[in-house]
Amino acid sequence: MAAFEIAIHPVTQGEYADVTGERPGTTRGDRVPVEGVSWWDAVRYCNLLSAQAGLSDAYRIIGDDVKWDTSADGYRLPTEAEWEYACRAGTTTARYGDLDAIAWYRHNSDGRPRDVGGKEPNHWGLHDTLGNVWEWCWDFYDPKVYGEYRVLRGGGWFDEHWSCRASVRRRSHPTHRIDDIGFRLARSRPC
């Protein structure tokens, strides 16, 4: 796997609003993960943030087609493999700790997304890799069967305990905006 960096928590509503001027989703708060964003919204956000930071766009968007420029230094979505590697943080178990201590899920979320960083981080200091919101990844789920559907990882605030595991995957169409889906930023790093 090539070297990469990944954000310590999902993009928040405050961060999203600072870049786009928009606050999608139903739950309000600057530290709440942005939700109700499509895969397309996440890709556009990555390019907007990259431009603001003086970095090269990771994505070339031409109509309904997105190409990832793997040589770009800008922000992007993690690949599914990068996401799982970062979530596991060197562990080999389904979770990197006790679920109530590390994740917001159906049992403890009070039926809504919660501020990022409110639970214990994994061994590499990453918060909310499990629970709170599902996170878009770059990858297609299974193009031969599901066409354009993209991968989601991590489980969300409304999910049962069995969905909040490092190995669980979900899929959604890249245009769908759902109240338990957000995203986390990554960047490629030269070796």
C-alpha positions in Angstrom: 0.0 0.0 0.0 1.3 3.4 -0.9 1.9 6.0 1.8 -1.1 8.1 2.7 -2.5 10.4 5.4 -6.0 10.2 6.8 -8.0 12.6 8.9 -8.4 12.0 12.6 -12.2 12.3 12.3 -14.9 12.5 9.6 -15.5 15.9 8.0 -17.7 18.0 10.3 -20.6 20.3 9.5 -18.4 23.3 10.4 -15.6 22.2 8.1 -18.0 21.5 5.3 -19.7 24.8 5.7 -16.4 26.7 5.7 -15.6 25.3 2.3 -19.0 25.0 0.6 -21.2 27.5 2.5 -23.7 24.7 2.9 -24.9 22.7 5.9 -26.6 19.5 4.6 -28.2 16.9 6.8 -30.6 17.1 9.6 -28.5 17.5 12.8 -26.9 20.9 13.5 -23.6 21.6 15.1 -20.1 22.6 14.0 -18.5 19.4 15.5 -21.2 17.0 14.3 -20.0 14.9 11.3 -21.5 16.2 8.0 -24.2 13.8 6.8 -26.7 13.7 4.1 -23.9 14.1 1.5 -23.6 12.1 -1.6 -20.3 10.5 -2.9 -20.3 13.3 -5.6 -20.6 15.9 -2.8 -17.6 14.4 -1.1 -15.5 14.3 -4.2 -16.4 18.0 -5.0 -15.6 18.9 -1.4 -12.1 17.3 -1.8 -11.4 19.4 -4.9 -12.7 22.6 -3.3 -10.6 22.1 -0.2 -7.5 21.2 -2.2 -7.9 24.5 -4.3 -8.3 26.5 -1.1 -5.1 24.9 0.3 -3.1 25.5 -2.9 -2.9 21.8 -3.6 -3.6 19.9 -6.9 -7.0 18.4 -7.4 -7.1 14.7 -6.7 -10.2 14.3 -9.0 -10.8 15.3 -12.6 -14.6 15.6 -13.0 -15.9 15.4 -16.6 -19.7 15.2 -16.8 -20.7 12.0 -15.0 -17.1 10.6 -14.9 -14.5 11.0 -12.2 -10.8 10.2 -12.7 -8.4 10.0 -9.7 -5.0 11.6 -10.4 -2.9 9.4 -8.1 0.0 11.8 -8.5 -2.0 14.8 -7.0 -1.2 16.1 -3.6 -4.7 17.3 -2.9 -7.4 15.9 -0.6 -9.4 12.8 -1.6 -11.5 9.9 -0.2 -9.6 7.0 1.2 -9.6 3.7 -0.7 -11.5 0.9 1.0 -8.1 -0.8 1.8 -6.7 2.4 3.3 -9.8 3.0 5.3 -9.7 -0.5 6.9 -6.0 -0.3 7.5 -6.5 3.0 9.3 -9.5 1.8 11.2 -7.8 -1.4 12.5 -4.7 0.5 13.5 -2.6 -2.6 13.8 -5.3 -4.7 15.5 -6.7 -8.0 14.0 -10.0 -8.0 15.9 -13.4 -6.8 14.8 -13.1 -3.7 16.9 -10.1 -1.8 18.5 -11.9 -1.6 21.8 -15.1 -1.9 23.7 -17.9 -0.7 21.4 -19.6 1.7 23.9 -16.2 3.3 24.6 -15.2 3.8 20.9 -18.4 4.3 18.9 -21.8 6.1 18.6 -24.3 3.5 17.5 -28.0 2.6 18.0 -27.5 1.6 21.7 -25.9 4.9 22.8 -26.4 7.6 20.2 -29.8 8.8 21.2 -30.9 8.5 17.6 -28.6 11.0 16.0 -25.1 11.7 15.0 -22.9 13.0 17.8 -19.9 15.4 17.9 -16.7 13.9 16.5 -14.0 12.9 19.0 -16.4 12.1 21.8 -15.3 8.5 22.1 -11.9 6.9 22.6 -9.7 6.9 19.5 -8.1 3.8 18.0 -4.4 3.1 18.6 -3.3 5.6 16.0 -5.4 8.4 17.4 -8.3 8.2 14.8 -11.7 9.0 16.2 -15.1 7.7 14.9 -13.8 5.1 12.4 -16.6 2.9 13.8 -20.0 4.4 14.4 -21.3 7.9 14.1 -21.6 8.0 10.3 -20.8 5.6 7.5 -17.9 6.9 5.4 -17.7 7.0 1.6 -14.7 5.4 0.1 -13.3 5.8 -3.4 -14.0 2.2 -4.5 -16.8 0.7 -6.4 -18.7 -1.9 -4.4 -19.0 -4.6 -7.1 -19.4 -3.0 -10.5 -20.5 -6.2 -12.3 -23.4 -6.7 -9.9 -24.2 -3.2 -8.6 -22.9 -0.9 -11.3 -22.0 2.6 -10.0 -22.5 1.9 -6.3 -19.7 3.0 -4.1 -18.3 1.5 -0.8 -19.3 2.7 2.6 -17.4 1.7 5.8 -17.6 2.1 9.5 -21.2 1.7 10.6 -23.4 4.6 11.8 -25.3 6.1 14.7 -28.5 4.1 13.8 -26.8 0.7 13.3 -26.8 -2.3 15.6 -23.6 -3.4 17.2 -22.8 -6.0 14.5 -22.6 -3.3 11.8 -19.9 -1.4 13.7 -16.9 -3.6 12.9 -13.7 -3.0 10.9 -14.7 -5.5 8.2 -18.3 -4.5 7.6 -19.1 -2.9 4.2 -22.2 -1.3 2.8 -23.0 0.3 -0.5 -24.9 3.1 -1.9 -25.5 4.9 -5.2 -23.1 7.9 -5.5 -25.9 10.3 -5.9 -27.8 9.3 -2.8 -27.8 11.5 0.3 -28.6 9.6 3.5 -28.7 10.8 7.1 -26.1 8.4 8.3 -23.5 8.8 5.6 -20.5 11.2 5.8 -16.8 11.0 4.8 -13.3 11.3 5.9 -10.4 12.9 4.1 -7.2 11.3 2.9 -4.1 12.5 1.0 -1.4 10.6 -0.9 2.0 11.1 0.5 5.3 10.7 -1.5 7.4 7.8 -0.3 
